[in-house]
Amino acid sequence: MEATESDRPSERFESDCLEHFAALVESVGVKRFSAAMNLSTRQVNRILNGAQPNPIERLIKSLQSAEVEVGDRTLDFLCGEMGGHFVRAINDDDAMLNAVKECAEAIAAISDGKVDEADRREIREAISALESVLSASGRRREG
């Protein structure tokens, strides 16, 4: 059986990014979306038609191009802006060891009784590590 164009990973990725961008636009309409993004409706339509770069595709590629830790921090920032936080999926053994390490670092960070921005980052990393353990154990139960 011959592979179709949509079976190629890069084209599937581009298609998925376009689908997500289109869903964002359709959720509020082109005029409202373009106004919120400080773009013209023509620019938004050009993105939808593939004549201009898709910002979702560019964001993902920029995250993939960076060091993992920097990309993770950026994703965590984006998730935080939307009311959540980013948790990287890791295997069971690594998740457990990482959770112990991150929790120890968080406890050490707040042991002076003061919580600054660096301490907040340590606490968020510990919470994410614990959530990875929960996620790994959930995958184990489902499997």
DOMAR-270155 format. One record per residue (C-alpha): x, y, z. Coordinates in nm, 3 decimals, decimal comma, always signed. Example, Ala and Ser with C-alpha at 12.3 -4.5 7.8 and 13.67 -1.06 7.14 Angstrom:
! DOMAR-270155
<atom px="+1,230" py="-0,450" pz="+0,780"/>
<atom px="+1,367" py="-0,106" pz="+0,714"/>
! end
This chain:
! DOMAR-270155
<atom px="+0,000" py="+0,000" pz="+0,000"/>
<atom px="+0,137" py="+0,339" pz="-0,099"/>
<atom px="+0,170" py="+0,606" pz="+0,170"/>
<atom px="-0,046" py="+0,911" pz="+0,119"/>
<atom px="+0,082" py="+1,262" pz="+0,183"/>
<atom px="-0,109" py="+1,285" pz="+0,509"/>
<atom px="+0,079" py="+0,977" pz="+0,634"/>
<atom px="+0,411" py="+1,161" pz="+0,628"/>
<atom px="+0,497" py="+1,278" pz="+0,982"/>
<atom px="+0,592" py="+1,636" pz="+0,890"/>
<atom px="+0,279" py="+1,685" pz="+0,683"/>
<atom px="+0,066" py="+1,531" pz="+0,956"/>
<atom px="+0,230" py="+1,768" pz="+1,206"/>
<atom px="+0,157" py="+2,068" pz="+0,982"/>
<atom px="-0,200" py="+1,950" pz="+0,934"/>
<atom px="-0,250" py="+1,904" pz="+1,310"/>
<atom px="-0,109" py="+2,253" pz="+1,380"/>
<atom px="-0,338" py="+2,405" pz="+1,118"/>
<atom px="-0,636" py="+2,220" pz="+1,262"/>
<atom px="-0,562" py="+2,361" pz="+1,610"/>
<atom px="-0,508" py="+2,713" pz="+1,477"/>
<atom px="-0,833" py="+2,692" pz="+1,280"/>
<atom px="-1,018" py="+2,575" pz="+1,593"/>
<atom px="-0,890" py="+2,879" pz="+1,783"/>
<atom px="-1,006" py="+3,112" pz="+1,509"/>
<atom px="-1,342" py="+2,940" pz="+1,463"/>
<atom px="-1,411" py="+2,949" pz="+1,836"/>
<atom px="-1,455" py="+3,329" pz="+1,828"/>
<atom px="-1,464" py="+3,414" pz="+1,457"/>
<atom px="-1,201" py="+3,565" pz="+1,229"/>
<atom px="-1,278" py="+3,930" pz="+1,310"/>
<atom px="-1,266" py="+3,891" pz="+1,688"/>
<atom px="-0,962" py="+3,662" pz="+1,674"/>
<atom px="-0,766" py="+3,893" pz="+1,443"/>
<atom px="-0,850" py="+4,195" pz="+1,659"/>
<atom px="-0,736" py="+4,014" pz="+1,976"/>
<atom px="-0,413" py="+3,910" pz="+1,803"/>
<atom px="-0,354" py="+4,256" pz="+1,653"/>
<atom px="-0,358" py="+4,102" pz="+1,304"/>
<atom px="-0,567" py="+4,184" pz="+1,001"/>
<atom px="-0,836" py="+3,939" pz="+0,897"/>
<atom px="-0,636" py="+3,898" pz="+0,576"/>
<atom px="-0,333" py="+3,780" pz="+0,775"/>
<atom px="-0,542" py="+3,530" pz="+0,971"/>
<atom px="-0,695" py="+3,399" pz="+0,649"/>
<atom px="-0,349" py="+3,371" pz="+0,492"/>
<atom px="-0,236" py="+3,162" pz="+0,789"/>
<atom px="-0,544" py="+2,943" pz="+0,752"/>
<atom px="-0,468" py="+2,900" pz="+0,380"/>
<atom px="-0,101" py="+2,820" pz="+0,441"/>
<atom px="+0,030" py="+3,136" pz="+0,275"/>
<atom px="+0,175" py="+3,264" pz="+0,605"/>
<atom px="+0,349" py="+3,062" pz="+0,877"/>
<atom px="+0,125" py="+2,900" pz="+1,136"/>
<atom px="+0,211" py="+3,044" pz="+1,481"/>
<atom px="+0,131" py="+2,712" pz="+1,654"/>
<atom px="+0,372" py="+2,527" pz="+1,428"/>
<atom px="+0,639" py="+2,792" pz="+1,487"/>
<atom px="+0,591" py="+2,778" pz="+1,864"/>
<atom px="+0,625" py="+2,400" pz="+1,873"/>
<atom px="+0,933" py="+2,406" pz="+1,649"/>
<atom px="+1,091" py="+2,677" pz="+1,865"/>
<atom px="+1,033" py="+2,466" pz="+2,179"/>
<atom px="+1,177" py="+2,159" pz="+2,007"/>
<atom px="+1,482" py="+2,360" pz="+1,897"/>
<atom px="+1,570" py="+2,470" pz="+2,251"/>
<atom px="+1,729" py="+2,280" pz="+2,538"/>
<atom px="+1,470" py="+2,056" pz="+2,707"/>
<atom px="+1,478" py="+2,247" pz="+3,038"/>
<atom px="+1,427" py="+2,583" pz="+2,866"/>
<atom px="+1,143" py="+2,444" pz="+2,656"/>
<atom px="+0,981" py="+2,293" pz="+2,965"/>
<atom px="+1,001" py="+2,627" pz="+3,150"/>
<atom px="+0,847" py="+2,803" pz="+2,853"/>
<atom px="+0,567" py="+2,546" pz="+2,832"/>
<atom px="+0,510" py="+2,581" pz="+3,205"/>
<atom px="+0,483" py="+2,959" pz="+3,160"/>
<atom px="+0,230" py="+2,914" pz="+2,877"/>
<atom px="+0,030" py="+2,664" pz="+3,080"/>
<atom px="+0,042" py="+2,899" pz="+3,379"/>
<atom px="-0,103" py="+3,178" pz="+3,166"/>
<atom px="-0,394" py="+2,945" pz="+3,093"/>
<atom px="-0,440" py="+2,843" pz="+3,459"/>
<atom px="-0,243" py="+2,518" pz="+3,464"/>
<atom px="+0,113" py="+2,390" pz="+3,453"/>
<atom px="+0,326" py="+2,161" pz="+3,237"/>
<atom px="+0,425" py="+1,810" pz="+3,347"/>
<atom px="+0,666" py="+1,613" pz="+3,126"/>
<atom px="+0,582" py="+1,244" pz="+3,096"/>
<atom px="+0,872" py="+1,023" pz="+3,209"/>
<atom px="+0,905" py="+0,652" pz="+3,284"/>
<atom px="+0,807" py="+0,503" pz="+3,622"/>
<atom px="+1,154" py="+0,463" pz="+3,778"/>
<atom px="+1,276" py="+0,804" pz="+3,668"/>
<atom px="+0,951" py="+0,964" pz="+3,784"/>
<atom px="+0,993" py="+0,824" pz="+4,137"/>
<atom px="+1,359" py="+0,925" pz="+4,169"/>
<atom px="+1,290" py="+1,268" pz="+4,024"/>
<atom px="+0,998" py="+1,324" pz="+4,264"/>
<atom px="+1,214" py="+1,245" pz="+4,567"/>
<atom px="+1,491" py="+1,479" pz="+4,443"/>
<atom px="+1,253" py="+1,764" pz="+4,353"/>
<atom px="+1,063" py="+1,739" pz="+4,683"/>
<atom px="+1,390" py="+1,746" pz="+4,878"/>
<atom px="+1,497" py="+2,056" pz="+4,685"/>
<atom px="+1,161" py="+2,224" pz="+4,750"/>
<atom px="+1,182" py="+2,151" pz="+5,124"/>
<atom px="+1,535" py="+2,288" pz="+5,135"/>
<atom px="+1,426" py="+2,599" pz="+4,941"/>
<atom px="+1,153" py="+2,690" pz="+5,191"/>
<atom px="+1,337" py="+2,583" pz="+5,506"/>
<atom px="+1,447" py="+2,943" pz="+5,571"/>
<atom px="+1,083" py="+3,046" pz="+5,615"/>
<atom px="+1,088" py="+3,281" pz="+5,316"/>
<atom px="+0,941" py="+3,208" pz="+4,974"/>
<atom px="+1,085" py="+3,398" pz="+4,679"/>
<atom px="+1,046" py="+3,339" pz="+4,304"/>
<atom px="+1,322" py="+3,075" pz="+4,297"/>
<atom px="+1,147" py="+2,892" pz="+4,583"/>
<atom px="+0,817" py="+2,906" pz="+4,395"/>
<atom px="+0,989" py="+2,748" pz="+4,094"/>
<atom px="+1,127" py="+2,468" pz="+4,315"/>
<atom px="+0,781" py="+2,406" pz="+4,460"/>
<atom px="+0,623" py="+2,394" pz="+4,111"/>
<atom px="+0,892" py="+2,150" pz="+3,997"/>
<atom px="+0,823" py="+1,927" pz="+4,299"/>
<atom px="+0,449" py="+1,930" pz="+4,228"/>
<atom px="+0,514" py="+1,845" pz="+3,863"/>
<atom px="+0,743" py="+1,560" pz="+3,965"/>
<atom px="+0,477" py="+1,421" pz="+4,198"/>
<atom px="+0,218" py="+1,448" pz="+3,921"/>
<atom px="+0,452" py="+1,251" pz="+3,694"/>
<atom px="+0,454" py="+0,973" pz="+3,953"/>
<atom px="+0,073" py="+0,975" pz="+3,961"/>
<atom px="+0,058" py="+0,976" pz="+3,582"/>
<atom px="+0,307" py="+0,688" pz="+3,556"/>
<atom px="+0,115" py="+0,482" pz="+3,811"/>
<atom px="-0,209" py="+0,554" pz="+3,622"/>
<atom px="-0,052" py="+0,429" pz="+3,298"/>
<atom px="+0,064" py="+0,116" pz="+3,479"/>
<atom px="-0,291" py="+0,043" pz="+3,604"/>
<atom px="-0,442" py="+0,101" pz="+3,259"/>
<atom px="-0,185" py="-0,121" pz="+3,088"/>
! end
